[in-house]
Amino acid sequence: MDALLRLHQVSKHYAMGDEVVHALRGVDLAIPRNESVAFVGASGSGKSTLMNVLGCLDRPDSGSYWLRDREVATLDEDELAEVRNREIGFVFQSFNLLPRASALHNVMHPLLYRRMSTAERKRRALESLGRVGLGNRVDHLPNQLSGGQRQRVAIARALVGEPSIILADEPTGNLDSATTVEIMALFDQLHRDGQTLVLVTHEIDVAAHCQRIVRMEDGGIIDDQRTGRNHVHAG
């Protein structure tokens, strides 16, 4: 199957004082288009470092990472920024919204770096907010929204650029259990619509929404299992 992203023998280490921390150790991974994958593991297992590498926020020390048909290690900082803006939608545990900007302007923000009119940016942002069920909250500021609504704004912002892949780092970590169910139902729908999803989570019930669960320990993949779920429509 055609891999949207592919890692081969990716390693990453950090110096912490006199100690060297091996955050990733020779990771091999392929994720096809339209797949949903959850990375699980204890703190320090390497999953957040892996997410940063996949999101082009961090470069591996060795190994290769291909996103679509481009080897990420060969790109300069400007090219990496463009890949992040066009190919990747980020969703974070803490939402990372601009506090003084409305839901609409938060979602429009990633499109500032594209050559398109304000009217087109607004049209896309309104459409994206509609997809996450917030068409009636476009003028609200983040502090006027519930945690679940804020995460929906963050998901709309991730979607607005029509990315190849959405990377969600503990997307339900700040939400109560009922809101978690709602947000995961939204991710399920996005996946049914054909979106490729990669989640990092501590919560196994969240991971179970995905087609694959990849377990990490000490910077390596120790288990990679299919869950039997298959959301994607043929065609």
C-alpha positions as CSV (number, residue, x, y, z in Angstrom):
1,M,0.0,0.0,0.0
2,D,1.2,3.5,-0.8
3,A,2.7,5.0,2.3
4,L,1.9,8.6,3.0
5,L,4.8,8.8,5.4
6,R,7.7,6.4,5.9
7,L,10.5,6.3,8.5
8,H,13.6,4.1,8.2
9,Q,16.0,3.6,11.1
10,V,15.2,7.0,12.6
11,S,17.1,7.9,15.7
12,K,17.2,11.0,17.9
13,H,19.1,11.7,21.1
14,Y,19.4,14.7,23.4
15,A,22.1,15.8,25.8
16,M,20.8,16.4,29.3
17,G,23.8,17.6,31.3
18,D,26.4,14.8,31.2
19,E,23.8,12.3,30.1
20,V,22.7,11.3,26.6
21,V,19.0,10.5,26.3
22,H,18.2,8.2,23.4
23,A,14.7,9.4,22.6
24,L,14.3,7.3,19.4
25,R,16.3,4.2,18.5
26,G,16.2,3.0,14.9
27,V,12.4,3.4,14.4
28,D,10.9,1.9,11.2
29,L,7.4,2.9,10.4
30,A,5.0,3.3,7.4
31,I,1.6,4.9,7.5
32,P,-0.6,4.6,4.4
33,R,-3.1,7.3,3.4
34,N,-6.4,7.3,5.2
35,E,-5.2,5.3,8.1
36,S,-5.7,6.1,11.7
37,V,-2.9,5.3,14.1
38,A,-2.5,5.7,17.8
39,F,0.9,5.8,19.6
40,V,0.8,4.8,23.2
41,G,3.5,4.4,25.9
42,A,4.7,5.7,29.2
43,S,6.2,9.1,29.6
44,G,9.7,8.9,28.2
45,S,8.9,6.1,25.7
46,G,9.6,8.4,22.7
47,K,6.1,9.0,21.4
48,S,6.3,12.8,21.7
49,T,9.7,12.9,20.1
50,L,8.3,10.7,17.3
51,M,5.4,13.1,16.9
52,N,7.8,16.1,16.7
53,V,9.8,14.3,14.0
54,L,6.6,13.4,12.0
55,G,5.4,17.0,12.3
56,C,8.7,18.4,11.0
57,L,9.2,20.2,14.3
58,D,12.4,18.2,15.0
59,R,14.9,16.5,12.7
60,P,16.2,13.0,13.3
61,D,19.9,12.6,14.0
62,S,20.1,9.6,11.7
63,G,17.8,7.6,9.4
64,S,15.3,8.9,6.8
65,Y,11.8,10.3,6.9
66,W,9.8,10.5,3.7
67,L,6.5,12.5,3.7
68,R,4.6,11.8,0.5
69,D,7.5,11.8,-2.0
70,R,9.9,14.2,-0.2
71,E,12.7,13.2,2.1
72,V,12.3,15.6,5.0
73,A,16.0,15.6,6.0
74,T,17.0,17.3,2.8
75,L,14.6,20.3,3.3
76,D,15.8,23.7,4.5
77,E,13.9,25.6,7.3
78,D,11.7,27.5,4.8
79,E,10.7,24.3,3.0
80,L,10.0,22.6,6.4
81,A,7.8,25.5,7.4
82,E,5.9,25.2,4.1
83,V,5.5,21.4,4.7
84,R,4.2,22.0,8.2
85,N,1.7,24.6,6.9
86,R,0.4,22.6,3.9
87,E,0.8,19.0,4.7
88,I,0.2,18.8,8.5
89,G,-2.6,19.8,10.8
90,F,-1.7,19.9,14.5
91,V,-4.0,19.4,17.4
92,F,-2.6,19.9,20.9
93,Q,-3.7,18.9,24.4
94,S,-3.8,22.6,25.5
95,F,-5.6,23.8,22.3
96,N,-2.9,26.5,21.6
97,L,-5.6,29.1,20.6
98,L,-4.9,32.8,20.3
99,P,-6.8,34.1,23.4
100,R,-7.8,37.5,22.0
101,A,-8.9,36.1,18.6
102,S,-12.4,34.8,17.7
103,A,-13.0,31.2,16.8
104,L,-13.1,32.4,13.1
105,H,-9.8,34.3,13.3
106,N,-8.1,31.4,15.1
107,V,-9.1,29.1,12.2
108,M,-8.2,31.6,9.6
109,H,-4.7,32.1,11.1
110,P,-2.8,29.2,9.3
111,L,-4.0,30.5,5.9
112,L,-2.2,33.9,6.4
113,Y,0.9,32.2,5.0
114,R,-0.9,31.3,1.8
115,R,-1.6,33.4,-1.2
116,M,-5.3,33.8,-1.1
117,S,-7.8,36.6,-0.5
118,T,-9.2,37.4,2.9
119,A,-12.6,36.4,1.6
120,E,-11.3,33.0,0.6
121,R,-9.6,32.5,4.0
122,K,-12.9,33.4,5.7
123,R,-14.9,31.1,3.5
124,R,-12.6,28.2,4.2
125,A,-12.6,28.9,8.0
126,L,-16.4,29.1,8.1
127,E,-16.6,25.8,6.3
128,S,-14.1,24.2,8.6
129,L,-15.9,25.4,11.7
130,G,-19.1,24.0,10.2
131,R,-17.5,20.6,9.8
132,V,-16.8,20.5,13.6
133,G,-20.3,21.7,14.6
134,L,-19.3,25.2,15.6
135,G,-21.0,27.2,12.8
136,N,-22.9,29.1,15.5
137,R,-19.9,30.0,17.6
138,V,-17.6,31.7,15.0
139,D,-17.5,35.1,16.8
140,H,-16.8,33.6,20.3
141,L,-13.4,34.1,22.0
142,P,-11.7,31.0,23.5
143,N,-12.6,32.0,27.1
144,Q,-16.3,32.1,26.0
145,L,-16.1,28.4,24.9
146,S,-16.1,25.1,26.8
147,G,-13.0,22.9,26.7
148,G,-14.7,20.7,24.1
149,Q,-15.6,23.6,22.0
150,R,-12.0,25.0,22.2
151,Q,-10.7,21.6,21.0
152,R,-13.2,21.7,18.1
153,V,-11.8,25.1,17.1
154,A,-8.3,23.6,17.3
155,I,-9.5,20.7,15.1
156,A,-11.1,23.2,12.6
157,R,-7.8,25.1,12.5
158,A,-5.9,21.9,11.8
159,L,-8.4,21.0,9.0
160,V,-8.6,24.4,7.3
161,G,-5.4,24.0,5.2
162,E,-6.6,20.6,3.9
163,P,-3.6,18.8,5.2
164,S,-2.4,15.3,4.2
165,I,-2.3,14.3,7.8
166,I,-3.5,15.4,11.2
167,L,-1.2,14.9,14.2
168,A,-3.0,15.0,17.5
169,D,-0.9,15.1,20.7
170,E,-3.0,14.0,23.7
171,P,-6.1,15.7,22.1
172,T,-8.4,14.6,25.0
173,G,-5.9,15.1,27.8
174,N,-7.7,18.2,29.2
175,L,-11.2,17.0,28.6
176,D,-13.7,15.2,30.8
177,S,-14.9,11.7,29.8
178,A,-18.2,12.8,28.1
179,T,-16.4,15.5,26.1
180,T,-13.7,12.9,25.2
181,V,-16.4,10.7,23.7
182,E,-17.7,13.7,21.6
183,I,-14.2,14.7,20.3
184,M,-13.3,11.1,19.4
185,A,-16.6,10.8,17.5
186,L,-15.5,13.8,15.6
187,F,-12.1,12.2,14.8
188,D,-13.9,9.1,13.7
189,Q,-16.0,11.1,11.3
190,L,-13.0,12.9,9.9
191,H,-11.3,9.5,9.3
192,R,-14.5,8.2,7.6
193,D,-14.2,11.3,5.3
194,G,-10.7,10.1,4.3
195,Q,-8.4,12.0,6.7
196,T,-5.2,10.4,7.8
197,L,-4.9,10.6,11.6
198,V,-2.0,10.1,14.0
199,L,-2.8,10.3,17.7
200,V,-0.5,10.2,20.7
201,T,-2.4,9.2,23.9
202,H,-2.1,7.7,27.3
203,E,-5.7,6.5,27.2
204,I,-6.3,3.1,25.8
205,D,-10.0,3.7,25.1
206,V,-9.0,6.7,23.0
207,A,-6.4,4.6,21.1
208,A,-9.0,1.9,20.5
209,H,-10.8,4.3,18.1
210,C,-7.8,3.9,15.7
211,Q,-7.1,1.2,13.1
212,R,-3.6,0.6,14.5
213,I,-2.1,0.9,18.0
214,V,1.6,1.3,18.1
215,R,3.2,0.8,21.5
216,M,6.5,2.5,22.3
217,E,9.1,1.8,25.0
218,D,12.6,3.2,25.5
219,G,12.6,5.0,22.1
220,G,11.5,2.0,20.1
221,I,8.3,0.3,18.8
222,I,7.6,-2.8,20.8
223,D,4.2,-3.7,19.3
224,D,2.2,-2.7,16.2
225,Q,-1.3,-4.2,16.1
226,R,-4.4,-3.6,14.0
227,T,-7.6,-3.2,16.1
228,G,-10.0,-4.5,13.5
229,R,-11.7,-1.1,13.1
230,N,-12.1,0.1,9.5
231,H,-13.8,3.5,9.2
232,V,-12.8,4.4,5.6
233,H,-15.4,4.2,2.9
234,A,-14.2,2.6,-0.3
235,G,-13.9,4.8,-3.3
